[in-house]
């Protein structure tokens, strides 16, 4: 059995942004590996009436969610239940595509078990993100979105 600690040790051999891209690739292909994906959903996803909440017409099967910043372009949504998430937030997306800040822009602080994100809203833009969402929506878990302005957008 591959454990969290094993994966963490492996991923910490890479620069943080490279590790993120490796994880992104894995989460994109996981739903296509149905046997593994289904096993992980059964093992990790908690669907218990005690935890279920209906808020504003949306059902949350469990209160554990993934906040914005990890799935910037809505390409990993189908893998989130396998990781145990009861909802996910995509983005931050901007109206137009942008590259974000110069690298390095993601920093690990292992002693504090923390990471600093200075990515700068790198994303493919709202049009592409919406196209990606259309491929999966509606989905088994609620999907929220973080929306920001482009770096070159005037303050007003």
Residue, then its C-alpha position, 0 to 999 in steps of 0.5 A: x500500500x502506498x502511503x501519504x508519507x511515501x508520496x510526500x517523500x517522493x514529491x518533496x524530491x521535486x521543486x514545489x511547482x513541478x510536484x504540483x504539475x505531477x499531481x495535476x497529471x495524476x489527478x487528470x488521469x485518475x478518473x480514467x482508471x476506474x478500478x483505482x478511482x472507485x477504490x479510492x472513492x470507497x476508501x476516502x469519500x465520507x457520505x454520512x447523513x450526520x455530515x450532510x448539509x443542504x445550503x442554498x439548494x446545494x447538498x454537501x455530503x461532507x464538510x471537507x473541501x479543497x479551496x481555490x489555488x490547486x485546480x486553477x483551470x478546472x481540470x481535476x474535478x473528477x478526482x476530488x471525491x477519490x481524495x475525500x473532498x465533499x466539494x471543490x473550488x476552482x481557480x482563481x481564474x481571471x477573465x483573460x489567460x495570464x502566466x502569473x508571476x516569475x518563477x520561483x513562485x511556490x515555496x515550501x516550509x517543511x518545518x512549519x508544514x506550510x507552503x507559500x503561494x505567490x503564483x500570481x493567478x496563473x490560469x488559462x482564462x475564464x473562457x477555457x475554464x468554463x469549457x472545462x467545467x462544461x465537460x463535468x457539470x453538473x457533478x457529484x460534488x459542489x463546485x465553487x469558483x474563485x474569480x480575480x482580475x488580470x494583473x494588467x486590469x486597471x484599479x477602479 
